[in-house]
């Protein structure tokens, strides 16, 4: 009896490995009593550990092989063997099939689900052996959708609305309750947008119909048109989900929806705007996993990456991130804060609104109702003993003045500004009302960025650069021919020619010479000449570099950056 080995609990194991603290486990155990879920799931939900960490710890403790599904492409023969319905019912993804040995390797979130293993084996024939590999729950849900395809049941739901015949496919798996077709229609549209990687969902009423568009890779794409009669029901559902006043139809409203889709938390920022044909609703998709990108994974040259880390090492001063709306400024700022986030520093933010909650960072939202604007917010934050302050945006003189005051009193300040280039931050701040001698010495540096679409790797077409294209890229006539790529379009990119987005960046570090020019209000041409003599690369230079690397097309770079001055020059 005394020789029996006591089972090690997952919480104790994570503490032993130094992945969580005793306090974090205590919080998780209190939450576990409330939610009645496994403690491992609670720890992931609270953000104390990641799914991949949990997977690796469990696999070593249970002596069970694990698999990272982001690095696996399943064997089509294995996928063909297990029907879609079984894969979704038991959360199983077939990976490989050994025909000779009759062994099917599957990825599962719960490798001890004997019922799932037995039922799958029985359905596939008794002589088949199933070898389970451990994986994360969110990973497996996403992978099943990716490799089996996501079947939309919009048509079935619309048929049910018209005829009253129940659309069985759109009813939730394992749910006994029957939910209204309009409720299911909204859920399906939101889930579809997330799966397609949309950043925004537009519900746009016209005189006799409702248009639904998704913004995918920065470009709006029409997905569905519905009869106007459905709009009132969809509108009420969206307003209820986002805590808006359903009786108010004449004033703009804002709300927020939090859902768990494809196994992970997704937030939607909702805005309603009255128009002549009824209320227009736009939802901004905030995917927490995609919102916080590690600094090393931002699309930057090695030089810019080193430069940015050098700028962030300065103990006080202000770092500006500039670019138009939707250019990824928030993602870059969060990546920088995430890199600096540590128990030894106090990071505070003031945003409008808070987009992605982050552990250990004190985040506040601007609130006009209680007169908490950016300027007053910075004042109150300064009394909270911060080391690093993030100000959502510098819009006016008061905010700019307070941000610079914080930078001058020993704080590191991060903020955004609407300008077209990194150097454009200087005249913009002068225009707001910041004096040149205040700017000089207090601006650590400026990052300007744009988001452009990546060429689809499966269908991009290699061509020899034409004369005008060579001129735009700054390639001399006597230089040898250059190969660039054009967008084509195929099934894998929905015939768009592009798949995914990347950031173009220019990083301008302020040094003593630049500070000197700013303090005497030098011309933009002088500032550009001085910065380029120190190796500064413009957005256009970064765009051309990516075109020559085959990552994007010249047409796409020209869509977001003005290259015409290269022709004139």
Buried (B, 14 or more C-beta within 10 A) or exposed (E): EEEEEEEEEBBEBBBEBEBBEEEBBEBBEEBBEEEEEEBBBBBBBBBBBBBBBBBBBBBEBEEBEBBEBEEBEBBEEBBEBBBEEBBBBBBBBBBBBBEEEEEBBBBBBBBEBEEBBEBBBEEBEEEBEBBBBBBBBBBBBBBBBBBBEEEBBBEBBBBBBEEEEEBEEBBEEEEEEEEEBBBBBBBBBBBBBBBBBBBBBBBBBBEEBBBBBBBBBBEEEEBBEBEBEBBBBBBBBBBBBBEBEEEEEEEEBEBBBEBEBBBBBBBBBBBBEBEEBBBBBBBBBBBBBBBBBEBEEBBBBEEBBEBBEEBBEBEBBBBBBBBEEBBBBBBBBBBBBBBBBEEEBBBBBBBBBBBBBBEEBEBBBBEEEEEBBBBBBBEEBBEEEBBBBBBBBBBEBBBBBBBBBBBBEEBBBBBBBBBBBBBBBBEBBBEBEBEBEBBBBBBBBBBBBBBBBBBBEEBBEEEEBEEEBBBBBEBEEEEEEBEBBBBBBBEEBBEBBBBEBBBBBBBBBBEEEBBEBBBEEBEEEEBBEBBEEEEBBBBBBBBBBBBBEBBBBBEBBBEBBEBEEEEEE
